[in-house]
Amino acid sequence: MFPLRTAFTALGVVLFCGCMPPTTAPADSAMNVDAQSEATVDASAEASAADAASAASVAATEAVLDRVVGPLFDANALMDLNRCVGGMAVAVTPAGDVLRGYGATQAGGTQRPTETSLFQVGSISKVLTGLALARLVVDGTWAETDRVTARLSPELARPLGAASVTLAELVSHRAGFNTMPFNTADRDGNGMRDPGIDPLAPVDGYTRTHLVAALAMEMPMSAPYRYSNLGIGLLGLAIQDHLRADSNHAVLRRMVGEPLGFTSTYGEARAVDPAAAMRVVQGYASAGRARVVGKLAGIGVLASAGEVVTSGGDMRRFLRVLTGLDTTPISPAIDRMLVPLGAALRPGYEIGYALEMQNRPDGIVYSKGGDVPSYLTFLTFRRTPRVGLIIMSACGDFDPIVTVGARALDELTALHR
């Protein structure tokens, strides 16, 4: 709270030569000083009242997260598929932001995740790739109507032949590509699953050579919507080659991380250095009726579709620009991401740059989920009011956070409308 500030003014006495008596400041001057002092006190009181209201609003936000999200997590929840060992909830609001860690960073532990703890966020990566595309579109470098074959390197464009798939169709899952390349588990093409394929990272090590072979057999189908990691992966590779970057991590750092002030976001699992790896929250995968120890999952050259590792602190920054609470030089690209592309998926539901949009009577809700074998994340926000939420969990196949996240956002909306 701001301390009350009272202005004290000493009235000076001026002496003149001759017989004139000493004079003091006129009475109305003294009244002006009193009025200024009272105004200062009033302003301070108003500031204190606003500060108290903001603190109460933040406390109410904390209470919503603790009541709605908190019960999902328990450090000893390995045997309960409806709960997860550890997680992080980040809420941004006009009154202030809240970051809450729940459970523990590993099963049976006592250390809660913090804003610097790292989680893999799966398909939230697609939203970041969408932002990179939006930047290129807004600055006029590319157009949404550009054919992907005109933006891919020759080795990747050649197998697609005369395909007319556009960049807008890629980022909105309308290109008709399969969810994943057909040869992720059979990379030598002998019709059998390759030995050594890790079920917790089945696409790890997938290369451009493997992708070229897959594209030669890929027949994009005209479809109003077909969710595709392959499609977003191709988009990420097109951006990477355009920037002459050597990795998705380099693309993410340049196009998203640096302008938004990220300090702990990695475009690929392999980019997490040993010091940062100490902050990775242990992930767990579903195995029947229990959870087993998992790991960060690599998806090779398709990293732009789902391999990002990040922190609650960085996602707070991202949420603040998504909601419009903060503006940055790349805010026009953020705005572009929120424009629907193509026809509605179904009444009331549209999609933009990898973000899903639900048109409700009380406004638009934007959302995106991200699931990898050992982690699941849910991002959701509004611009009226400007509230946003991301829940990051250390458990794969943990769908309860989607339902809980939607409910928590509704409660936050009611608090801050």
C-alpha positions as CSV (number, residue, x, y, z in Angstrom):
1,M,0.0,0.0,0.0
2,F,1.2,3.5,-0.7
3,P,1.8,5.6,2.5
4,L,-0.2,8.7,3.0
5,R,1.8,11.7,1.9
6,T,1.2,15.1,3.6
7,A,2.8,18.2,2.2
8,F,4.2,20.6,4.7
9,T,5.1,24.2,3.5
10,A,7.0,26.8,5.6
11,L,5.8,30.3,4.8
12,G,8.8,32.6,4.5
13,V,9.0,36.2,6.0
14,V,10.4,39.0,3.7
15,L,11.9,42.2,5.4
16,F,11.9,45.5,3.6
17,C,13.9,48.6,4.4
18,G,12.1,51.7,5.8
19,C,9.2,51.7,8.1
20,M,7.1,49.0,6.4
21,P,6.3,46.2,8.8
22,P,7.3,42.7,7.9
23,T,4.7,41.0,5.6
24,T,3.5,37.4,5.5
25,A,1.9,35.4,2.7
26,P,-1.7,36.5,1.9
27,A,-4.5,34.5,3.5
28,D,-5.6,33.0,0.2
29,S,-2.1,31.7,-0.4
30,A,-2.3,29.8,2.9
31,M,-5.7,28.4,1.7
32,N,-4.1,27.2,-1.5
33,V,-1.5,25.3,0.4
34,D,-4.1,23.7,2.5
35,A,-6.1,22.7,-0.6
36,Q,-3.0,21.2,-2.2
37,S,-2.3,19.3,1.0
38,E,-5.9,18.0,1.1
39,A,-5.7,17.0,-2.6
40,T,-2.5,15.1,-2.0
41,V,-4.1,13.2,0.9
42,D,-7.2,12.5,-1.2
43,A,-5.1,11.1,-4.1
44,S,-3.1,9.0,-1.7
45,A,-6.2,7.6,-0.1
46,E,-7.6,6.8,-3.6
47,A,-4.3,5.1,-4.5
48,S,-4.4,3.1,-1.3
49,A,-8.0,2.1,-1.9
50,A,-7.2,1.0,-5.4
51,D,-4.2,-1.0,-4.2
52,A,-6.4,-2.7,-1.6
53,A,-9.0,-3.6,-4.2
54,S,-6.3,-5.0,-6.5
55,A,-4.9,-7.1,-3.7
56,A,-8.3,-8.4,-2.9
57,S,-8.9,-9.3,-6.5
58,V,-5.6,-11.1,-6.8
59,A,-6.4,-13.0,-3.6
60,A,-9.8,-14.0,-5.1
61,T,-7.9,-15.3,-8.2
62,E,-5.6,-17.3,-6.0
63,A,-8.6,-18.8,-4.2
64,V,-10.2,-19.8,-7.6
65,L,-7.0,-21.6,-8.6
66,D,-6.5,-23.3,-5.3
67,R,-10.1,-24.5,-5.1
68,V,-10.7,-25.5,-8.8
69,V,-7.2,-26.5,-10.0
70,G,-5.3,-27.4,-6.9
71,P,-7.2,-30.7,-6.1
72,L,-6.0,-32.2,-9.4
73,F,-2.5,-32.6,-8.1
74,D,-0.9,-34.8,-5.4
75,A,2.7,-35.8,-5.0
76,N,1.6,-39.3,-4.3
77,A,-1.0,-39.7,-7.1
78,L,0.8,-42.3,-9.3
79,M,-2.0,-44.8,-8.8
80,D,-4.8,-42.3,-9.7
81,L,-5.2,-41.4,-13.3
82,N,-7.6,-38.6,-12.3
83,R,-4.8,-36.8,-10.5
84,C,-1.3,-35.8,-11.4
85,V,2.0,-35.7,-9.4
86,G,2.7,-32.0,-10.2
87,G,1.6,-29.0,-12.1
88,M,1.6,-25.2,-12.5
89,A,-1.3,-22.8,-13.0
90,V,-0.7,-19.3,-14.3
91,A,-3.5,-16.7,-14.4
92,V,-3.3,-13.2,-15.8
93,T,-5.9,-10.6,-15.0
94,P,-6.3,-6.8,-15.1
95,A,-5.8,-6.7,-11.3
96,G,-2.6,-8.8,-11.3
97,D,-1.1,-12.2,-12.1
98,V,-1.0,-15.4,-10.1
99,L,1.4,-18.3,-10.5
100,R,0.7,-21.4,-8.3
101,G,2.6,-24.6,-8.1
102,Y,0.8,-27.8,-7.0
103,G,1.9,-31.3,-6.0
104,A,5.6,-31.8,-6.4
105,T,8.3,-31.8,-9.0
106,Q,8.6,-35.6,-8.6
107,A,6.5,-38.3,-7.1
108,G,6.7,-38.4,-3.3
109,G,8.7,-35.2,-3.2
110,T,8.0,-32.0,-1.2
111,Q,9.3,-29.3,-3.6
112,R,6.4,-27.6,-5.5
113,P,6.9,-26.4,-9.1
114,T,7.7,-22.7,-9.3
115,E,7.6,-20.1,-12.1
116,T,11.0,-21.3,-13.3
117,S,10.1,-25.0,-13.4
118,L,10.1,-26.5,-16.9
119,F,7.3,-28.5,-18.5
120,Q,6.9,-29.8,-22.0
121,V,3.8,-28.2,-23.5
122,G,3.1,-30.3,-26.6
123,S,0.8,-28.7,-29.1
124,I,1.0,-25.3,-27.5
125,S,4.1,-25.3,-29.7
126,K,1.8,-24.9,-32.7
127,V,0.5,-21.6,-31.3
128,L,4.1,-20.3,-31.1
129,T,4.8,-21.5,-34.6
130,G,1.6,-19.7,-35.6
131,L,2.9,-16.5,-34.1
132,A,6.1,-16.9,-36.1
133,L,4.0,-17.2,-39.3
134,A,1.8,-14.2,-38.3
135,R,4.9,-12.0,-37.9
136,L,5.9,-12.9,-41.5
137,V,2.4,-12.2,-42.8
138,V,2.0,-8.9,-40.9
139,D,5.3,-7.5,-42.1
140,G,4.5,-8.5,-45.7
141,T,7.2,-11.1,-46.2
142,W,4.7,-13.9,-46.8
143,A,0.9,-14.1,-47.5
144,E,-1.6,-16.5,-46.0
145,T,-2.5,-17.5,-49.5
146,D,1.0,-18.5,-50.5
147,R,1.4,-22.1,-51.5
148,V,3.5,-24.1,-49.1
149,T,5.5,-25.6,-52.1
150,A,6.7,-22.0,-52.8
151,R,8.0,-21.7,-49.3
152,L,9.5,-25.1,-48.6
153,S,13.0,-26.1,-49.6
154,P,13.2,-27.9,-52.9
155,E,13.9,-31.3,-51.3
156,L,10.6,-31.0,-49.3
157,A,8.5,-29.2,-52.0
158,R,9.4,-31.7,-54.8
159,P,7.5,-34.7,-53.5
160,L,4.4,-32.6,-53.1
161,G,4.3,-31.8,-56.8
162,A,1.5,-29.5,-57.7
163,A,-0.2,-29.5,-54.4
164,S,-2.1,-26.3,-53.8
165,V,-2.0,-26.3,-50.0
166,T,-1.6,-22.7,-48.6
167,L,0.1,-21.5,-45.5
168,A,-3.3,-20.5,-44.0
169,E,-4.5,-24.1,-44.5
170,L,-1.5,-25.5,-42.8
171,V,-1.8,-23.3,-39.7
172,S,-5.5,-23.9,-39.4
173,H,-5.4,-27.7,-40.0
174,R,-7.2,-27.5,-43.3
175,A,-4.5,-28.8,-45.6
176,G,-5.7,-32.4,-45.4
177,F,-2.4,-33.9,-44.3
178,N,-2.4,-37.0,-42.0
179,T,-2.0,-36.4,-38.3
180,M,1.5,-37.9,-38.5
181,P,3.7,-39.2,-41.3
182,F,3.0,-42.8,-42.1
183,N,6.6,-43.9,-41.5
184,T,7.3,-42.7,-38.0
185,A,7.6,-46.2,-36.7
186,D,8.7,-47.9,-40.0
187,R,11.5,-45.6,-41.2
188,D,13.3,-48.2,-43.3
189,G,10.2,-48.9,-45.2
190,N,10.3,-52.7,-44.8
191,G,6.7,-52.9,-43.5
192,M,7.7,-53.6,-39.9
193,R,8.0,-51.6,-36.8
194,D,11.7,-50.6,-36.4
195,P,13.5,-52.0,-33.4
196,G,14.3,-49.4,-30.7
197,I,11.3,-47.2,-31.2
198,D,10.6,-45.6,-27.8
199,P,6.8,-45.7,-27.0
200,L,7.3,-42.5,-24.9
201,A,9.0,-40.7,-27.8
202,P,8.0,-42.6,-31.0
203,V,9.0,-39.8,-33.4
204,D,12.3,-39.0,-31.7
205,G,15.1,-38.9,-34.3
206,Y,12.8,-38.4,-37.3
207,T,14.8,-36.7,-40.0
208,R,14.3,-34.7,-43.2
209,T,15.2,-37.8,-45.1
210,H,12.4,-39.8,-43.4
211,L,10.0,-36.9,-44.1
212,V,10.9,-36.7,-47.8
213,A,10.1,-40.4,-48.1
214,A,6.8,-39.8,-46.3
215,L,5.8,-36.9,-48.5
216,A,6.4,-38.9,-51.6
217,M,3.5,-41.1,-50.4
218,E,1.4,-38.3,-48.9
219,M,-1.8,-37.3,-50.7
220,P,-3.3,-34.3,-49.0
221,M,-7.0,-34.6,-48.9
222,S,-9.4,-31.7,-49.3
223,A,-11.0,-31.4,-45.8
224,P,-12.6,-28.6,-43.8
225,Y,-10.5,-29.7,-40.8
226,R,-8.0,-32.5,-40.3
227,Y,-5.7,-32.0,-37.3
228,S,-2.1,-32.5,-38.4
229,N,1.2,-32.5,-36.7
230,L,2.7,-33.1,-40.1
231,G,1.1,-30.0,-41.5
232,I,2.4,-27.7,-38.7
233,G,5.7,-29.4,-38.9
234,L,6.0,-28.6,-42.5
235,L,5.1,-25.0,-41.7
236,G,7.8,-24.8,-39.1
237,L,10.4,-26.2,-41.5
238,A,9.4,-23.6,-44.1
239,I,9.9,-20.8,-41.6
240,Q,13.2,-22.4,-40.4
241,D,14.6,-22.5,-44.0
242,H,13.4,-19.0,-44.7
243,L,15.3,-17.7,-41.7
244,R,18.3,-19.9,-42.5
245,A,18.0,-21.2,-38.9
246,D,19.5,-24.5,-37.9
247,S,16.7,-25.6,-35.5
248,N,13.2,-24.9,-34.3
249,H,14.8,-23.6,-31.1
250,A,16.6,-20.9,-33.1
251,V,13.4,-20.0,-34.9
252,L,11.5,-19.8,-31.6
253,R,14.1,-17.7,-29.9
254,R,14.3,-15.2,-32.8
255,M,10.6,-14.9,-33.7
256,V,9.0,-15.3,-30.3
257,G,11.3,-15.6,-27.3
258,E,13.4,-12.4,-27.8
259,P,10.6,-10.0,-28.6
260,L,8.5,-11.3,-25.7
261,G,11.3,-11.5,-23.2
262,F,11.3,-15.3,-22.7
263,T,14.1,-16.6,-20.5
264,S,13.3,-20.3,-20.2
265,T,11.7,-21.5,-23.4
266,Y,13.3,-24.2,-25.6
267,G,12.1,-25.1,-29.1
268,E,13.4,-28.7,-28.8
269,A,14.0,-31.1,-25.9
270,R,17.7,-31.3,-26.9
271,A,18.1,-27.6,-26.5
272,V,17.5,-27.8,-22.8
273,D,21.0,-27.5,-21.4
274,P,22.2,-29.4,-18.3
275,A,21.7,-26.5,-16.0
276,A,18.1,-25.9,-17.2
277,A,17.5,-29.7,-17.1
278,M,17.7,-29.5,-13.3
279,R,14.4,-27.4,-13.4
280,V,12.5,-29.9,-15.6
281,V,9.5,-31.3,-13.6
282,Q,9.6,-35.1,-13.8
283,G,7.0,-36.3,-16.3
284,Y,4.8,-39.4,-16.0
285,A,3.0,-41.4,-18.6
286,S,-0.2,-43.4,-18.4
287,A,0.2,-47.1,-18.1
288,G,-3.1,-48.8,-17.5
289,R,-4.3,-48.0,-14.0
290,A,-1.1,-46.2,-12.9
291,R,1.5,-43.7,-14.1
292,V,5.1,-44.6,-14.9
293,V,8.1,-42.4,-15.1
294,G,8.3,-40.6,-18.5
295,K,10.6,-38.1,-20.1
296,L,10.7,-35.1,-22.5
297,A,9.7,-36.4,-25.9
298,G,11.5,-35.5,-29.1
299,I,9.7,-35.5,-32.5
300,G,12.6,-34.8,-34.7
301,V,12.1,-32.4,-37.6
302,L,8.5,-31.9,-36.6
303,A,9.5,-30.1,-33.4
304,S,7.5,-27.0,-34.3
305,A,4.3,-29.1,-33.9
306,G,4.8,-30.2,-30.3
307,E,8.3,-30.3,-28.7
308,V,8.5,-26.9,-26.9
309,V,9.7,-26.9,-23.2
310,T,8.9,-23.8,-21.2
311,S,8.2,-22.3,-17.8
312,G,5.3,-20.7,-16.0
313,G,7.1,-17.3,-16.0
314,D,7.5,-17.3,-19.8
315,M,3.9,-18.4,-20.3
316,R,2.7,-15.5,-18.0
317,R,4.4,-13.2,-20.5
318,F,2.8,-14.9,-23.4
319,L,-0.7,-14.8,-21.8
320,R,-0.3,-11.1,-21.1
321,V,0.2,-10.3,-24.8
322,L,-2.4,-12.8,-25.9
323,T,-5.0,-11.1,-23.7
324,G,-3.9,-7.6,-24.7
325,L,-2.9,-6.8,-21.1
326,D,0.6,-6.0,-22.5
327,T,1.5,-4.6,-25.9
328,T,4.8,-5.2,-27.7
329,P,6.2,-4.4,-31.1
330,I,4.8,-7.8,-32.3
331,S,1.3,-7.2,-30.9
332,P,0.0,-6.7,-34.5
333,A,1.0,-10.3,-35.2
334,I,-0.7,-11.4,-32.0
335,D,-3.9,-9.7,-33.2
336,R,-3.6,-11.4,-36.6
337,M,-3.4,-14.8,-34.9
338,L,-6.9,-14.2,-33.5
339,V,-8.6,-13.7,-36.9
340,P,-10.6,-16.8,-37.9
341,L,-9.3,-18.6,-41.0
342,G,-11.8,-20.3,-43.3
343,A,-15.3,-21.5,-42.5
344,A,-16.5,-22.3,-39.0
345,L,-15.6,-25.9,-37.9
346,R,-19.1,-26.1,-36.6
347,P,-21.7,-23.5,-35.4
348,G,-19.9,-21.3,-32.9
349,Y,-16.5,-22.8,-33.3
350,E,-13.7,-21.4,-35.5
351,I,-9.9,-21.7,-35.8
352,G,-7.2,-19.1,-36.4
353,Y,-3.5,-19.5,-36.2
354,A,-3.7,-22.9,-34.4
355,L,-6.0,-21.4,-31.8
356,E,-9.5,-22.6,-31.4
357,M,-12.2,-20.0,-30.9
358,Q,-15.6,-20.5,-29.2
359,N,-18.1,-17.8,-29.9
360,R,-20.3,-17.5,-26.8
361,P,-23.0,-15.1,-25.9
362,D,-20.6,-13.4,-23.4
363,G,-17.7,-13.2,-25.8
364,I,-15.0,-15.3,-27.5
365,V,-13.0,-17.9,-25.7
366,Y,-9.6,-18.9,-27.2
367,S,-8.0,-22.2,-26.3
368,K,-5.4,-24.8,-27.2
369,G,-4.4,-28.1,-25.6
370,G,-1.1,-29.8,-25.8
371,D,-0.5,-33.5,-25.0
372,V,2.7,-35.6,-25.2
373,P,3.2,-39.0,-23.5
374,S,4.4,-37.5,-20.2
375,Y,2.9,-34.0,-20.1
376,L,-0.4,-32.3,-20.8
377,T,-1.1,-28.5,-21.0
378,F,-4.2,-26.4,-21.5
379,L,-4.2,-22.8,-22.6
380,T,-7.3,-20.6,-22.6
381,F,-8.0,-16.9,-22.5
382,R,-10.4,-14.0,-23.3
383,R,-9.9,-10.4,-24.5
384,T,-13.2,-9.3,-22.9
385,P,-12.4,-9.2,-20.0
386,R,-8.7,-9.6,-20.4
387,V,-8.1,-12.8,-18.5
388,G,-6.0,-15.8,-19.3
389,L,-5.0,-19.2,-17.8
390,I,-2.6,-21.9,-18.6
391,I,-2.3,-25.2,-16.6
392,M,0.8,-27.3,-17.2
393,S,0.8,-30.8,-15.8
394,A,3.6,-33.4,-15.5
395,C,1.3,-36.2,-16.7
396,G,0.4,-37.3,-20.2
397,D,-3.2,-38.3,-21.1
398,F,-4.5,-36.1,-18.3
399,D,-7.7,-34.8,-19.8
400,P,-9.3,-33.5,-16.5
401,I,-7.3,-30.3,-16.8
402,V,-9.2,-29.3,-19.9
403,T,-12.6,-29.4,-18.1
404,V,-11.1,-27.8,-15.0
405,G,-9.3,-25.1,-17.0
406,A,-12.5,-24.1,-18.8
407,R,-14.3,-23.9,-15.5
408,A,-11.6,-21.9,-13.9
409,L,-11.5,-19.4,-16.8
410,D,-15.3,-18.9,-16.4
411,E,-14.9,-18.1,-12.7
412,L,-12.0,-15.7,-13.4
413,T,-14.2,-14.0,-16.1
414,A,-17.0,-13.5,-13.5
415,L,-14.5,-12.0,-11.1
416,H,-13.0,-9.5,-13.5
417,R,-15.8,-8.6,-15.8
